[in-house]
Amino acid sequence: MLVTCDGMAGSIGGGTLEWLAMAEAQRLLAKGPSRKVTRHALGPDLGQCCGGNVDLLTEVFDASNFETWKEESLEKRRTLLLFGAGHVGRALVLVLAQTEFQVNWIDPRPNAFPTMTPANVKSIRAEAPETMISHSPSNSIVLVMSHSHALDLAIVDAALRAPLVAETGLIGSATKRARFEKRLLAMHHAQHVIDRLICPIGIGGIGSKRPEAIAISTAAQLLALDEKLKAEEESISRGKVQQVVSA
């Protein structure tokens, strides 16, 4: 949660804890750069019924260390390569504006992108969009919804071959998936690799085909995928630490 003298952005979960944390952060702002860790019992200290304890890190930044913090924060964001600036793509970037995803929005068509986009979105016009896959950071997510099924196939083909891409999603029906499976098999993809393709996209239970409904459903799925990948990354990181300690 980022706190300034006159407000805040982000959240640490709401409730009394968040309100007191904001007040304490604003009090510390007047004292210059500092770093403080406090522990709070949610029940006895704050009158909340959730239970448990919270360790709260409050750090005050000035111009000299804020840029470093911002760069570190951006490095921790999950990169989403979103292919296609059509009606669903436009709706999706608006839904994802309040998330931690770094969205690289890619389309080959001139004037495909709106004039203004959210701060976490980078618009990229690429003549051969599938070549952008090779520039993806580790554990990226690829989401394909271009204007062309042939282009969709080229992008999915590249994504399934890319070791740094963790998940690949494709907009479309069960029929489209079946046709893509046949074509991907003919392109020498193994069946277990094709099985990883997410198509149709979105969570279940939402039948509307309106762009905003598809966007909300897909954003929920993306958040779930991000959490799954974070858990896997943390497990790998813990394993490396244990190996170093035991060595």
N, C-alpha and C positions, 0 to 999 in steps of 0.2 A: 504494500500500500504506500503510495507516494503522498506525502503530506507537505503542504505549503502553509504560509502564514494565513491564507484566506480560504483554504479548502483542502480537498484530497481527491485522489484518483485511485481506483482499485479497492480492494477489500481484504480484510483478514477474517471475515466470517460474520461481521455484523454484531449486533448486541452491545451490551455494556462494555465488554472488553475493547471493541473497536472504538467506541466513543472515548474511553479513557486513554487508549493508545494514541488517538489523534491529539487529545489535549496535552499529553505528555510530550509528544513529538514537537508540537508547536511551542511548548515551554522551552524545550532544549534548543530550538532553532536560534534563539537569541544568544546562545553561548558559543556558537561556532562548531566546527567539526568535532564529533565525538562518537563513541560507540558504547552501547549499554545493553546488557542482557538482564531481563527480569523474569521471575517465575510467578504465575498467578494460578491459584486454585479457583476454578470457575464457580464452585458452590459457595464456600465460606467467604471468599474475598469479593466476589462480584454478584452474588445472589442469583446466579444462573443455575438452572436445574440440569444442564447437560452433563455435569460431572467431569472429572479429570483435571489435569493441569496443563498449562500452556507456557512454553518458554517464548518470550517475546524479545526479538532483537530490534533495537531502535538505533539507527545510524544517521547522523547529520552530515550532509554533504555541502561542499561549496563548489565554486566553479572549477577548482583544481582537481577534485576527485569525482565530480559528477559524471564527466564524460567517460571515465574508466568504468564506473558503475553501469552506465547505459550500454557500453559495448559488451560488458559481461552479461548483462540481462538479455541482449539481443542474441548472443551466442547460445543461450539456453533455450531459445524458442524453437519449436518444431517447424520445419519448413514444409509448406504445402505447395506443390506444383499444380496449379489449377489450369487446365487446358480448355479454353473456350470462353469467349466473352459474350455469349448469347444471353437469353432472358434468365435462365437458371443461374448461370455464372454471375450475372450482375446481382441477382438476389442473394446469392451465397456470400459474396464478398461483404455485403452490408451486414449480414448476420454474424460473420466472423470478425467484424470490426472490433468487437469488445472482447475477443479472445486473445490468447498469447501466440497464436499461429503467425508465422511470417509467410505471407501468401505471395508467391511469385505467379502472377497471372499472365498467361501466355496465349497469344493468338496471332495468326499470320496475316489477318485482314487489315487493310488500312482503315483508320477511323472506327475500329471495333470497340475501343474502350471509351468509357465516359470521361468527361473533362476532369472530374474530380473523383478521387478514390480515397478510402480510409488510409490512415497513417501506416498501418501494417501491411499494406498492399503495394507491390511493385509491378507495374504494367510493363510487359515485354512483348514487343512485336518481333516475331521470329519467322523468317520465310520457311524454315524447316523446323517446326516446333519439337519434333521428336529428338532433335540433337541437343535440346536443353536438358534432357535427362542426365547426360554425362556430367553436368555441372552441379548436380544436386548434392547437398550435404548428407552426411551419414544419417540413416534412419529417417529419411524423408518420406512423405506420403504423396502419391500421385493420384490426381482425380481428373478423369477424362470426360469432357462433354463438349467436344468441338462441333463445328457445323457440318462435318463430313464423316461418314462412317469409315471411309478409306483412311482418313487421317487418324481417326480414333484407333483403328487397327495398328497403324504404324507406331503410334505413341504407346499403346499397350504392349506391343512387341518389344519396344525399347525398354519400357519400364520393367517388364518381367525378366529381362536379361541383365538389369542393372543391380549390382550387389549392394549399392548404397540405398536403394529404395526398399523401404520396409513393407509398405502396403500400397496396393494399386486398386483404385475403384473406377468403374465405368458406368456412366448413365445409360439406362436402357431397360428393355423388358427381358423376360426369360427367353423369349424367342431370339432376341439379339444376342444374348449370352450363348445360346446353343450354336448359333452361326459362327460367333467368334471362336468358340471352342474348336470347331472343326477347322477353321482357318489357322488357328494357332498350332494345332497338332500338325497341320501340313507344313508349318514353318519350323517344325522340329522342336517345339516346346514339349517338355515332359508333362504328363497328365497331372502329377502332383504340384507342378508349378502353376499350371492353368487353374487348378482347384483353388489357389490362393486369390485369384481375381475376384473382387467384390462387385457383383453385378446381378441383379439391380442394386442400386445404392440406397441408403437411408434406413432408418429404423422401421420396424413393423407397426401396423395399426393405423397408419395414416394413408388414407386412400385418395386424397385430393391430388390433382395433377397441376395445381396452380404453382407458379415458380416459387413463391414465397413458402408454400407448404413443403415443396421438395427441398428447398434450401434449409429450412429449419430441421427437417428430418435428417438431412445429410450432415448438417452441423453437429447434431447430437451424436451421430455415428462417429464423426471425426474426433469429437471430444473423448469418446469411449476408446477409440483406437490410440489416441495420444496417451491416455492413462495406462493402457496396457503396455505400450512401448516404454513408458517411463518406469514402470514396475520391472520390466525385463532389463532395462539399462541399469537400474539400481541393484538388481540381483547380480548382474555381471560385475559391477563395480565393487560390491561387497566381496565377491569371490576373489577378485584380484587383490584386494586388501588382505584377505585371509591368507592368500598364497605368499604375499610379501612377509607377513608376520611370521608364518610358519617356517619360511625359508631362513 
